Amino acid sequence: MPRLNLAVFGAFIFYCSGASATEAVLDTGNTAWLITATVLVLFMTLPGLAFFYGGLVRTKNALSILMQCFAITCLVSIAWFVGGYGLAFGNGGDWQAWIGGGNWFLANVTRDSLSGSIPESVFLMFQMTFAIITPALVIGRFAERMKFSAVLGFSLLWLFLVYAPVCHWVWGGGWLATRGLLDFAGGTVVHLNAGVAAMVAALMLGRRRDFPEAGMSPHNMTMAVAGASMLWVGWFGFNAGSALAANGSAGMTMLVTHISAAAGSLAWMTMEWIKYGKPSVLGIITGMVAGLGTITPASGYVSPASALLIGLVAGVVCYYATQFVKRKLKIDDSLDVFPVHGIGGILGTLSAGIFASGELGGAGYAEGVTMLDQLGVQALGIAATLIWCAVGTFGIFKLLDLTVGLRVGADHETEGLDVRDHGERAYMIS
């Protein structure tokens, strides 16, 4: 396995070995950085993603987005405590290649428990923030038309049945980890997973009423820009925190993350400028998210020059993917989750296999591994995540449709989710 990809895997092995705190040394610098990174990643959901998505929907549904992000944060946090962490990073015994186990209700986590050189409490909290934001990303696909009860049911079931297994495969010592998949901070686990789930959701729920004929313009671009800016800042914790140490790897990861975000923003803005004659604010912030999502799996392995190229390609490819999904296929991806996160996750995971090459200034491959070998592993990881997520998400939505139901009624949708679901309005204007 490439040396930088061993960070989380090594922490997992230490935890499963039953080693005591006396056999490892707590590093206060690493601990302080991981605590900071954890706060930054949680900041991405509350308030970053909430404001970003909330500003992009119509006025009558703005509050519902904020509510969904907040409720998902609370629900997933408790689910991670109950069993999500154990399934993702625990010892699965005979099933270790596929799923973890044990540590229900964090029974084995104490004040002295260590994961490598950091407290296990900090490690599991850092991973919890990833588990929170991934299903929260999906709500951008079914915004303005899904029942609140179904949103909660989906988030809970999806965490246990889809997210935790994929997380274990990649970061918890599962079968993709042993094959050497390069996914530093979530190209498959987070972005592709969320993108595929979002596409399945859009296809099963159908379009919003009057889409694409009626205007679906964002109601508050100021809020959206504020949220996007918070995402950019929080993403440093997302990517650089995944080094699990305050070291050169974290520093380089932060640098390449920033470069890719800037390049993605400018690339998307330029594409719109050429096509429509005006660079839009929505375009530049969406390009930023594309650049960030695409660099994520490669961020710990590539050089700054490679990050620039990855960001530029992400801005162009994700722009055209968005146009194709909405204008050609006429699929109502409310907030462009699949073309930005799904396509970005695929592109970034493949980019990691290419630009990790030592000849291109990257961290280098494992001994005896060629670029073609690594790309084969990357493609396998993409295919496995796509299939597992698509099948699992379809099954969860079918179950919810047969029980609580998925979509609100026509009158409910017309009036808006804010009033009908929560009895409140985002804006009280006399």
HUVENMO-V422277 format. One record per helix or strand. SS is the DSSP state (@ for helix, = for strand). FROM is the first residue (numbers start at 1). LEN is the number of residues. If there is no record, write none. Layout:
# HUVENMO-V422277
SS;FROM;LEN + SS;FROM;LEN
This chain:
# HUVENMO-V422277
@;3;15 + @;21;3 + @;28;29 + @;59;31 + @;93;3 + @;104;3 + =;114;2 + =;118;2 + @;120;19 + =;146;1 + @;148;24 + @;175;4 + @;187;19 + @;221;23 + @;248;29 + @;281;16 + @;304;25 + @;337;19 + @;358;3 + @;371;33 + =;407;1 + @;410;6 + @;417;6
